[in-house]
Amino acid sequence: MRSLAAVLLLLSAAPAWAEPQTWVLSVDRWGNAERSTLVLEGEGQTLSGRLNAMTVEGRREGDALVFSAVDADGARYRFEAAQAGDRLAGWADYPDTNIADARAKHAFTAQRLEIPAGPPQRRVYDPDSFSNAFTAERPPVMVVRPGDVIATRTIDSGGVDEHGRTVALYGNPQTGPFFIAGANPGDVLAIHIRKLALNRDYADSLDGFASSAMSLRLAARAADLGQRVRWRLDRVAGTARLENPPAALKDYVVPVRPMLGGVGVAPDFGFAPFSTGDTGRFGGNMDFNQVGQGATLYLPVYQPGALLFLGDGHALQGDGETTQWALETSLDVEFSVEVLPSRPLAGPRVETADAVTVIGQAGSLDEAVRAATGAMVQWLEQDYGLSVSEASLILGTAAQYRVVTLAGRNAGMALSLDKARLSHLPRKPKA
């Protein structure tokens, strides 16, 4: 690679880039990958653009690039790289994290993204591998623009696809991640679930109860339960019935209501990948039965492109997923996304035609109730400008608490408000 001084002295002209180029830049900071969105434009030897929110200036000659950015505190970040096709590799010169006026040198790479041109369109992604972690380490499977409608499919929690084949490791394997063009850390991602459809004729659940739903007396009586139960799905009628029912349940038929147990984004820099059994502010294995067709889910963005995952399809699930498994099955999915301006989100938010809901997740139901209550007060403050006192009066007359999950590693509690109760409140103007 040419030295920084040599590159700056080169005078030969370089051709202009026809369009700005978007890269995901990954800096190896002592073994920790810190990712940023880099947008570069080239005119002759001059480079300009943005690194996240920072303005970029630099030079290039052939396959050699040198550029720098300055943050809001005046700290300068310098990069020297060589380009090989759709990749950059080189060194980043950063301020030292502990010693004033010292510098630290880190290796970095960058991958250029191909962002589709033209208006939003319907696109199909047919997955051939699946993820058992919500992670920024897995390469994106598709670049999605806001407004694109993506048709894809999920497999069940055991890793079984629509043809009955095991294609992934059990534990809620996810489809993705999808890189969302224009989504940067601090933004909010709105995921619109446009369609969920059964794509096979059976689902599996268990008998028994989640441990957190049982008294000691019930636990003793249920000691031999936890056996797999097969359900037959009638995709035409939209119903489910037991394949081998006991006599008391031979006429037990329930309407299906497909839902996604898992929707999540990659966690922030400094956090290890989360298992697809985990939950948090990033979403995850929430198992909320209102995350179905027509719902919109709001999640914070922590990584460039958000890196959206979805999976763990259920044909039907009661509140709490009390049998540990819902009616686990594979699904055909269509979704679209919006990127919304930055705002704090204390927890995942779900909006349906009739209600707004926040999900509180914690190690116990008591803590989950507290998390959900605080998250709803935050939403009322942000959207309606209500004070804490005013929000308490809304919750005191209209709050609906529902157990989301008892089966996961975290307990989940949903707090919902009917939109009708909010229809006469003046909305706070958006910034």
C-alpha positions in Angstrom: 0.0 0.0 0.0 1.2 3.5 -0.8 2.1 5.7 2.2 -0.1 8.6 3.2 2.4 11.2 2.0 2.9 9.5 -1.4 -0.8 9.4 -2.0 -1.3 13.0 -1.3 1.5 13.9 -3.7 0.0 12.0 -6.7 -1.3 14.4 -9.3 -2.7 12.1 -12.0 -6.5 12.5 -12.4 -9.0 9.8 -11.3 -12.3 9.3 -13.0 -15.4 10.5 -11.3 -17.8 8.0 -9.7 -21.1 8.1 -11.4 -23.0 7.8 -8.1 -22.2 8.1 -4.4 -21.0 4.8 -3.1 -22.2 3.3 0.2 -19.9 1.2 2.3 -20.1 -0.5 5.6 -16.8 0.3 7.4 -15.5 -2.1 10.1 -12.7 -0.9 12.4 -10.9 -3.6 14.4 -10.6 -1.8 17.8 -8.5 -4.3 19.8 -10.5 -7.3 18.6 -13.9 -5.5 18.6 -15.5 -4.7 15.3 -16.9 -1.2 15.3 -19.1 -0.6 12.2 -20.1 2.7 10.5 -21.8 3.8 7.4 -19.5 5.4 4.9 -20.8 7.3 1.9 -18.2 8.5 -0.6 -18.4 10.7 -3.7 -15.5 11.2 -6.1 -14.7 14.0 -8.5 -11.2 13.6 -10.0 -8.9 13.1 -7.1 -11.2 14.7 -4.6 -13.3 12.6 -2.2 -16.2 13.9 -0.1 -19.0 12.3 1.8 -20.1 11.2 5.3 -19.0 8.8 8.0 -22.2 8.3 10.0 -22.9 12.0 10.9 -19.4 13.3 10.3 -18.3 15.1 7.1 -15.6 13.3 5.1 -12.9 14.9 3.0 -10.0 13.2 1.2 -8.1 12.2 -1.9 -7.8 9.2 -4.1 -5.5 8.0 -6.9 -6.4 4.8 -8.6 -7.0 2.2 -6.0 -5.5 4.3 -3.1 -7.8 6.4 -0.9 -7.0 8.7 2.0 -9.8 10.5 3.9 -10.6 12.0 7.3 -13.5 13.0 9.4 -13.9 15.2 12.4 -16.5 14.6 15.2 -18.6 17.1 17.1 -15.9 17.4 19.7 -13.2 18.2 17.2 -11.5 14.8 17.3 -10.1 13.7 13.9 -10.2 10.2 12.4 -7.9 9.5 9.5 -8.1 6.5 7.1 -5.7 5.2 4.5 -6.8 2.3 2.3 -6.5 0.3 -0.9 -9.6 -0.6 -3.0 -10.0 -4.0 -4.6 -13.3 -4.2 -6.3 -16.1 -3.9 -3.7 -13.7 -3.9 -0.7 -11.4 -1.5 1.1 -8.6 -2.5 3.4 -6.2 -0.3 5.3 -5.5 1.5 8.5 -7.4 4.0 10.7 -5.7 6.5 12.9 -7.9 7.2 15.9 -7.7 9.3 19.1 -6.5 7.2 22.0 -9.4 6.3 24.3 -7.4 7.0 27.5 -4.5 9.3 26.8 -5.0 12.9 25.7 -3.2 13.8 22.4 -2.2 10.2 21.8 -3.2 8.2 18.8 -4.1 4.6 18.1 -3.8 2.7 14.8 -6.4 0.1 13.9 -6.9 -2.1 10.9 -10.1 -1.6 9.0 -12.0 -3.1 6.1 -15.1 -1.8 4.2 -17.6 -3.6 2.0 -19.5 -1.7 -0.7 -23.2 -2.2 -0.9 -25.3 -2.4 -4.1 -28.4 -0.4 -3.4 -31.1 -1.0 -6.0 -31.9 1.9 -8.2 -35.4 3.2 -9.2 -38.6 3.3 -7.2 -39.5 0.8 -4.4 -40.5 -2.6 -5.7 -41.6 -6.0 -4.6 -38.6 -8.3 -4.2 -38.2 -12.0 -3.3 -35.6 -13.5 -1.0 -35.4 -17.3 -0.9 -33.3 -18.1 2.2 -30.7 -20.9 2.0 -29.2 -20.4 5.5 -30.5 -19.2 8.8 -29.0 -17.5 11.9 -29.1 -18.6 15.5 -28.0 -15.2 16.8 -29.0 -11.6 16.5 -25.7 -10.4 15.4 -23.8 -7.8 13.3 -21.2 -10.5 12.3 -23.4 -12.2 9.8 -23.2 -10.7 6.2 -26.5 -9.1 5.0 -28.6 -11.4 2.8 -30.3 -8.4 1.0 -30.2 -4.6 0.9 -33.7 -3.3 1.4 -34.8 0.2 0.7 -37.7 1.9 2.7 -40.8 1.1 0.7 -39.6 -2.1 -0.9 -41.9 -5.0 -0.2 -39.9 -8.1 0.6 -41.4 -11.6 0.2 -39.5 -14.3 2.1 -40.1 -17.3 4.4 -39.3 -18.5 7.8 -38.7 -22.0 9.3 -40.0 -23.3 12.6 -38.3 -23.0 15.9 -36.8 -26.5 15.5 -35.2 -25.6 12.1 -37.7 -27.4 9.9 -38.8 -25.9 6.7 -42.1 -26.0 4.7 -41.2 -29.3 3.2 -40.5 -31.0 6.5 -36.8 -30.9 6.2 -34.4 -29.9 8.9 -32.3 -27.1 7.4 -31.0 -25.3 10.5 -30.1 -25.8 14.2 -33.1 -25.7 16.6 -33.5 -22.7 18.8 -35.6 -20.2 16.8 -33.4 -19.9 13.7 -34.0 -16.5 11.9 -34.1 -15.4 8.3 -31.7 -12.5 7.6 -30.2 -10.1 8.3 -31.7 -7.6 5.9 -29.6 -4.4 5.6 -31.9 -1.4 5.6 -30.6 1.4 3.3 -30.5 4.7 5.2 -30.8 3.2 8.7 -28.1 4.5 11.0 -27.5 4.1 14.8 -30.0 6.2 16.7 -32.7 5.9 14.1 -36.0 4.0 14.7 -36.9 1.2 12.3 -40.6 0.6 11.6 -41.3 -2.9 10.4 -44.7 -3.3 8.6 -45.8 -6.9 8.6 -47.9 -7.0 5.4 -48.6 -10.7 5.1 -48.2 -13.9 7.1 -49.4 -17.1 5.6 -49.1 -20.8 6.6 -47.0 -22.8 4.1 -47.4 -26.3 5.4 -50.2 -28.4 6.9 -48.9 -29.1 10.4 -47.5 -27.5 13.5 -45.9 -28.9 16.7 -46.4 -27.9 20.3 -45.9 -29.5 23.8 -48.3 -30.4 26.5 -47.6 -29.1 30.0 -46.8 -25.7 31.4 -43.9 -23.2 31.5 -42.2 -23.5 34.9 -43.0 -19.9 35.8 -46.7 -20.6 35.3 -46.9 -23.5 37.8 -47.4 -23.7 41.5 -45.5 -26.4 43.3 -48.6 -28.5 43.5 -49.3 -28.2 39.8 -45.6 -28.9 39.0 -45.8 -32.2 40.8 -48.9 -33.2 38.9 -47.4 -32.2 35.6 -44.0 -33.9 36.1 -44.6 -36.4 33.2 -45.7 -33.7 30.7 -43.7 -31.9 28.1 -44.4 -34.3 25.2 -44.5 -33.2 21.6 -48.0 -32.7 20.2 -48.8 -32.6 16.5 -51.5 -30.3 15.1 -53.1 -30.5 11.6 -53.5 -27.1 9.9 -56.3 -26.5 7.5 -55.0 -23.7 5.3 -58.3 -23.3 3.5 -60.5 -23.1 6.6 -57.9 -21.3 8.6 -58.1 -23.8 11.6 -56.0 -26.1 13.6 -57.0 -29.4 15.3 -55.1 -32.1 17.2 -53.8 -34.9 15.0 -54.4 -37.6 17.7 -56.8 -35.9 20.1 -57.8 -37.5 23.4 -61.5 -38.2 23.7 -62.2 -35.0 25.5 -60.7 -32.9 22.8 -61.8 -34.7 19.7 -63.9 -31.8 18.6 -61.5 -29.1 19.7 -60.8 -26.8 16.7 -59.2 -23.4 16.9 -58.9 -20.6 14.3 -55.2 -19.9 13.4 -53.7 -16.5 13.8 -50.1 -16.6 12.3 -47.5 -14.5 14.2 -43.8 -14.1 14.3 -42.2 -15.1 17.6 -38.9 -13.5 16.7 -38.2 -10.1 15.2 -35.0 -8.3 16.1 -32.1 -6.1 15.0 -28.3 -6.5 15.6 -27.2 -5.2 19.0 -24.9 -2.2 19.6 -21.1 -2.1 19.4 -19.7 -3.5 22.6 -22.4 -6.1 23.0 -21.9 -9.8 22.2 -24.4 -11.3 19.7 -27.6 -12.4 21.4 -29.0 -15.9 21.1 -32.3 -16.2 19.1 -33.8 -17.2 22.5 -33.0 -13.8 24.0 -35.0 -10.6 24.2 -34.1 -7.0 24.9 -34.6 -3.4 23.5 -33.4 -4.8 20.2 -36.5 -7.1 20.0 -35.6 -10.7 19.8 -37.7 -13.8 20.8 -40.6 -11.7 22.1 -43.3 -14.2 21.4 -46.0 -11.5 21.5 -49.1 -12.8 19.7 -50.0 -9.4 18.3 -47.0 -9.4 16.0 -49.0 -10.6 13.1 -50.3 -9.5 9.8 -51.1 -5.8 9.7 -49.0 -5.0 12.8 -46.1 -2.5 12.8 -43.1 -3.1 15.1 -40.8 -0.3 16.1 -37.2 -1.1 17.2 -34.1 1.1 17.8 -31.3 0.9 15.3 -27.8 0.2 16.7 -25.8 -0.8 13.7 -25.5 0.5 10.1 -28.4 -0.9 8.2 -30.1 -2.1 11.4 -29.6 -5.7 10.3 -33.1 -7.0 10.6 -33.9 -10.7 11.5 -37.3 -12.4 11.6 -38.4 -16.0 12.3 -40.0 -18.4 14.8 -43.4 -18.6 13.1 -46.4 -19.7 15.1 -49.8 -20.7 13.6 -51.4 -19.7 17.0 -50.3 -18.8 20.5 -52.2 -18.0 23.6 -50.9 -15.2 25.9 -47.7 -16.2 27.7 -46.8 -19.2 25.5 -47.7 -21.3 28.5 -46.9 -24.7 26.9 -43.3 -23.6 26.2 -43.9 -24.1 22.5 -46.7 -22.4 20.6 -48.1 -24.1 17.4 -44.6 -24.0 15.8 -44.6 -23.9 12.0 -43.1 -22.3 9.0 -44.5 -19.2 7.3 -44.5 -17.1 4.1 -43.8 -13.5 5.0 -44.1 -10.1 3.3 -42.8 -7.0 5.0 -41.7 -3.5 4.3 -39.8 -0.9 6.4 -39.6 2.8 7.2 -36.6 4.6 8.8 -37.9 7.2 11.3 -35.9 10.0 13.0 -33.9 9.3 16.2 -35.8 9.1 19.5 -35.2 7.0 22.6 -37.2 3.8 22.9 -37.3 2.2 26.3 -38.7 -1.0 24.8 -40.1 -2.5 21.6 -43.4 -0.9 20.4 -46.2 -2.5 18.5 -49.0 -0.7 16.7 -52.1 -2.5 15.3 -55.3 -1.1 13.8 -56.9 -0.7 17.2 -54.1 -0.3 19.8 -50.6 0.9 20.6 -48.5 -1.4 22.8 -45.2 -1.5 24.5 -43.4 -4.6 25.6 -41.6 -4.7 28.9 -39.0 -7.5 29.2 -37.1 -8.4 32.4 -36.1 -11.3 34.6 -39.5 -11.3 36.4 -43.0 -10.3 35.7 -42.8 -7.6 38.4 -39.9 -6.0 36.7 -41.5 -6.5 33.2 -44.6 -4.6 34.4 -42.3 -1.7 35.6 -40.5 -1.7 32.2 -43.7 -1.7 30.2 -45.2 1.2 32.3 -42.1 3.4 31.9 -42.0 2.6 28.2 -45.7 3.7 27.7 -45.2 6.9 29.7 -42.2 7.7 27.4 -44.4 7.1 24.3 -47.2 9.4 25.6 -44.6 12.1 26.4 -43.0 11.8 22.9 -46.2 11.7 20.8 -48.6 13.7 22.9 -46.5 15.9 25.0 -48.1 14.6 28.2 -46.6 15.1 31.6 -46.0 12.2 33.9 -49.1 13.2 35.9 -51.2 13.3 32.7 -49.9 10.0 31.5 -50.7 8.4 34.8 -54.4 9.4 34.4 -54.5 7.8 30.9 -53.0 4.6 32.2 -55.2 4.6 35.2 -58.4 4.6 33.1 -57.3 2.8 29.9 -54.3 0.5 30.5 -54.5 -3.1 29.5 -51.7 -5.4 30.8 -51.2 -8.8 29.1 -48.6 -11.4 29.8 -46.5 -11.7 26.6 -44.3 -14.7 27.5 -43.6 -17.0 30.4 -41.5 -19.4 28.4 -38.5 -17.3 27.4 -35.4 -16.4 29.3 -37.0 -13.1 30.2 -40.6 -12.6 31.3 -42.6 -10.3 29.0 -45.5 -8.0 29.7 -47.4 -5.9 27.2 -49.1 -2.7 28.1 -51.7 -1.6 25.5 -53.9 1.4 25.0 -56.9 1.4 22.7 -56.4 4.1 20.0 -60.0 5.3 20.6 -58.9 6.5 24.1 -56.2 8.6 22.5 -58.2 9.9 19.5 -59.1 13.2 21.2 -55.6 14.0 22.5 -53.7 16.6 20.5 -50.6 15.1 18.9 -47.2 16.7 19.6 -45.7 18.2 16.4 -42.9 16.1 15.1 -39.5 17.6 15.1 
